[in-house]
């Protein structure tokens, strides 16, 4: 029980630190896209309007509460909590902006913020298609589904995915929940047709080599 609580606390602290790092990268325009011949594909367009409304509403609420509360100590606590919430939401949105999906010469990297980074080598990818799917919950980003072939992962945005990659064989990837052997991965991107077109070129090139 103690180990589990420690693990949960550690994950919470790391997530909090990651939020501030995401915001700093966004403010200073330093997206995590390093290396030659790397193509980034964003996935924040769907959720940006919703998050923006939450951010504006939270900012207005923080100001209103500040002037409504007559008690100095409680007002200060409410101000701190409100500002923390604003920074958290901005950092969350910033993470989606500065950690795009990447098509590299050797692998497809499916990402979400700074917390999810699934590296799938091209030589294990059988096919990539534009396939829109609804996920059971929009509150969770990473989903796991057991199929006849094995485990499939879904990395959703707003409870949706629109790209589906089928693997030739079970392949181990690192997730926030530990390592998993997967046979497919689905995810969301702002321009699924462009990503799939380029992904197919990578798959064909590696198939020709092998």
C-alpha positions as CSV (number, residue, x, y, z in Angstrom):
1,X,0.0,0.0,0.0
2,X,2.8,2.4,0.9
3,X,4.7,1.7,-2.3
4,X,1.5,2.3,-4.3
5,X,0.9,5.6,-2.6
6,X,4.5,6.6,-3.2
7,X,4.2,5.7,-6.8
8,X,1.0,7.7,-7.2
9,X,2.6,10.7,-5.5
10,X,5.7,10.5,-7.6
11,X,3.6,10.4,-10.8
12,X,1.6,13.4,-9.6
13,X,4.8,15.4,-9.0
14,X,6.3,14.5,-12.3
15,X,3.1,15.4,-14.1
16,X,3.0,18.8,-12.3
17,X,6.6,19.5,-13.3
18,X,5.9,18.5,-16.9
19,X,3.0,21.0,-17.0
20,X,5.4,23.9,-16.2
21,X,8.0,22.6,-18.7
22,X,5.4,22.4,-21.4
23,X,4.3,26.0,-20.7
24,X,7.9,27.2,-20.8
25,X,8.5,25.5,-24.1
26,X,5.4,27.0,-25.6
27,X,6.1,30.5,-24.4
28,X,9.7,30.4,-25.7
29,X,8.6,28.6,-28.9
30,X,10.8,25.5,-28.4
31,X,8.8,22.6,-29.8
32,X,10.4,19.2,-29.2
33,X,11.2,18.4,-32.8
34,X,14.9,17.5,-33.1
35,X,16.9,15.9,-35.8
36,X,17.0,15.8,-39.6
37,X,14.2,14.7,-41.9
38,X,11.6,14.7,-39.1
39,X,8.0,15.7,-39.9
40,X,5.8,17.0,-37.1
41,X,2.0,16.5,-37.2
42,X,-0.2,18.4,-34.7
43,X,-3.3,17.2,-32.8
44,X,-4.5,20.1,-30.8
45,X,-7.0,21.8,-33.1
46,X,-9.9,19.8,-31.9
47,X,-9.5,20.5,-28.3
48,X,-8.1,24.1,-28.4
49,X,-11.4,25.9,-28.6
50,X,-12.8,24.0,-25.6
51,X,-9.6,24.5,-23.6
52,X,-9.5,28.2,-24.6
53,X,-13.1,28.7,-23.3
54,X,-12.1,27.0,-20.0
55,X,-9.1,29.2,-19.7
56,X,-11.0,32.4,-20.3
57,X,-13.8,31.4,-18.0
58,X,-11.3,30.5,-15.3
59,X,-9.5,33.8,-15.6
60,X,-12.8,35.7,-15.3
61,X,-13.9,33.6,-12.4
62,X,-10.6,34.2,-10.5
63,X,-11.0,38.0,-10.9
64,X,-14.7,37.9,-9.9
65,X,-14.0,35.8,-6.8
66,X,-11.2,38.0,-5.8
67,X,-13.5,41.1,-5.5
68,X,-16.4,39.2,-4.0
69,X,-14.6,37.6,-1.1
70,X,-14.3,40.0,1.9
71,X,-11.8,38.0,3.8
72,X,-8.1,38.7,3.0
73,X,-6.8,35.2,3.9
74,X,-9.5,33.3,2.0
75,X,-9.2,35.7,-1.0
76,X,-5.4,35.1,-1.2
77,X,-6.0,31.3,-1.1
78,X,-8.6,31.6,-3.8
79,X,-6.3,33.8,-5.9
80,X,-3.4,31.2,-5.6
81,X,-5.8,28.3,-6.5
82,X,-7.2,30.2,-9.5
83,X,-3.8,31.1,-10.8
84,X,-2.6,27.5,-10.4
85,X,-5.6,26.3,-12.4
86,X,-4.9,28.8,-15.2
87,X,-1.2,27.8,-15.4
88,X,-2.2,24.1,-15.3
89,X,-4.6,24.5,-18.3
90,X,-2.1,26.6,-20.2
91,X,0.6,24.1,-19.6
92,X,-1.7,21.2,-20.7
93,X,-2.5,23.0,-23.9
94,X,1.1,24.0,-24.4
95,X,2.2,20.4,-24.1
96,X,-0.1,19.4,-27.0
97,X,1.4,22.1,-29.1
98,X,5.1,21.5,-28.4
99,X,5.1,17.7,-28.5
100,X,3.5,16.8,-31.9
101,X,3.4,13.4,-33.4
102,X,6.6,12.7,-35.4
103,X,7.4,10.8,-38.6
104,X,11.1,10.1,-38.4
105,X,13.2,8.2,-40.9
106,X,13.2,5.2,-38.6
107,X,9.9,5.3,-36.7
108,X,6.5,6.7,-36.1
109,X,6.3,8.5,-32.7
110,X,2.8,8.9,-31.4
111,X,2.8,11.5,-28.6
112,X,0.5,13.4,-26.3
113,X,2.0,16.3,-24.3
114,X,5.2,15.2,-22.6
115,X,3.7,12.1,-21.0
116,X,3.0,9.8,-24.0
117,X,5.6,8.9,-26.6
118,X,5.0,5.6,-28.3
119,X,7.9,4.8,-30.7
120,X,6.9,2.3,-33.4
121,X,9.6,1.4,-35.9
122,X,8.5,1.5,-39.6
123,X,9.7,-2.0,-40.3
124,X,7.0,-3.5,-38.0
125,X,4.2,-1.4,-39.4
126,X,2.0,-3.4,-41.8
127,X,-0.4,-0.6,-42.8
128,X,-1.6,2.8,-41.8
129,X,-5.2,4.0,-42.6
130,X,-7.5,7.0,-41.9
131,X,-10.0,5.4,-39.5
132,X,-12.1,7.5,-37.3
133,X,-13.2,6.0,-34.0
134,X,-14.9,7.1,-30.8
135,X,-13.3,6.1,-27.5
136,X,-15.3,5.0,-24.4
137,X,-14.2,8.1,-22.4
138,X,-12.8,11.6,-23.4
139,X,-11.4,12.0,-19.8
140,X,-8.6,9.5,-20.4
141,X,-6.0,9.9,-23.1
142,X,-4.5,6.4,-23.3
143,X,-6.8,3.4,-23.7
144,X,-6.0,-0.3,-24.1
145,X,-8.1,-2.8,-25.9
146,X,-7.5,-6.6,-26.1
147,X,-8.0,-8.1,-29.5
148,X,-7.6,-11.6,-31.0
149,X,-4.1,-10.7,-32.0
150,X,-3.1,-8.9,-28.8
151,X,-3.1,-5.5,-27.2
152,X,-4.1,-2.4,-29.2
153,X,-3.5,1.1,-27.8
154,X,-5.5,4.2,-28.5
155,X,-4.2,7.7,-27.8
156,X,-7.3,10.0,-28.0
157,X,-8.0,13.7,-28.2
158,X,-11.4,14.7,-27.2
159,X,-12.4,11.0,-27.1
160,X,-11.5,10.5,-30.8
161,X,-8.9,8.8,-33.0
162,X,-8.6,9.1,-36.7
163,X,-5.5,7.2,-37.7
164,X,-5.0,3.5,-37.2
165,X,-1.7,1.6,-37.6
166,X,-1.6,-2.2,-37.7
167,X,1.7,-3.9,-36.8
168,X,3.1,-7.0,-38.4
169,X,4.0,-8.6,-35.1
170,X,3.7,-7.7,-31.4
171,X,6.1,-4.9,-30.6
172,X,7.1,-3.5,-27.3
173,X,6.6,0.2,-26.6
174,X,7.0,2.2,-23.5
175,X,3.9,3.8,-22.0
176,X,3.2,5.8,-18.8
177,X,1.8,2.5,-17.4
178,X,4.9,0.6,-18.2
179,X,6.1,-1.4,-21.3
180,X,3.4,-3.1,-23.4
181,X,3.6,-5.5,-26.4
182,X,1.1,-4.1,-28.9
183,X,-0.2,-5.2,-32.3
184,X,-1.9,-1.9,-33.3
185,X,-2.1,1.8,-32.3
186,X,-4.7,4.4,-33.0
187,X,-4.3,8.2,-32.5
188,X,-5.7,11.6,-33.5
189,X,-4.1,14.1,-35.7
190,X,-5.3,17.4,-37.2
191,X,-4.5,16.3,-40.8
192,X,-4.9,12.5,-40.9
193,X,-4.8,12.2,-44.7
194,X,-1.5,14.0,-45.0
195,X,0.0,11.9,-42.1
196,X,-1.2,8.6,-43.6
197,X,0.1,9.5,-47.1
198,X,3.6,10.2,-45.7
199,X,3.5,7.2,-43.4
200,X,2.7,4.9,-46.3
201,X,5.8,6.1,-48.1
202,X,7.9,5.3,-45.0
203,X,6.3,1.8,-44.7
204,X,6.8,1.1,-48.4
205,X,10.4,2.2,-48.3
206,X,11.3,0.0,-45.3
207,X,9.4,-2.9,-46.9
208,X,11.5,-2.6,-50.0
209,X,14.7,-2.6,-47.9
210,X,13.7,-5.7,-46.0
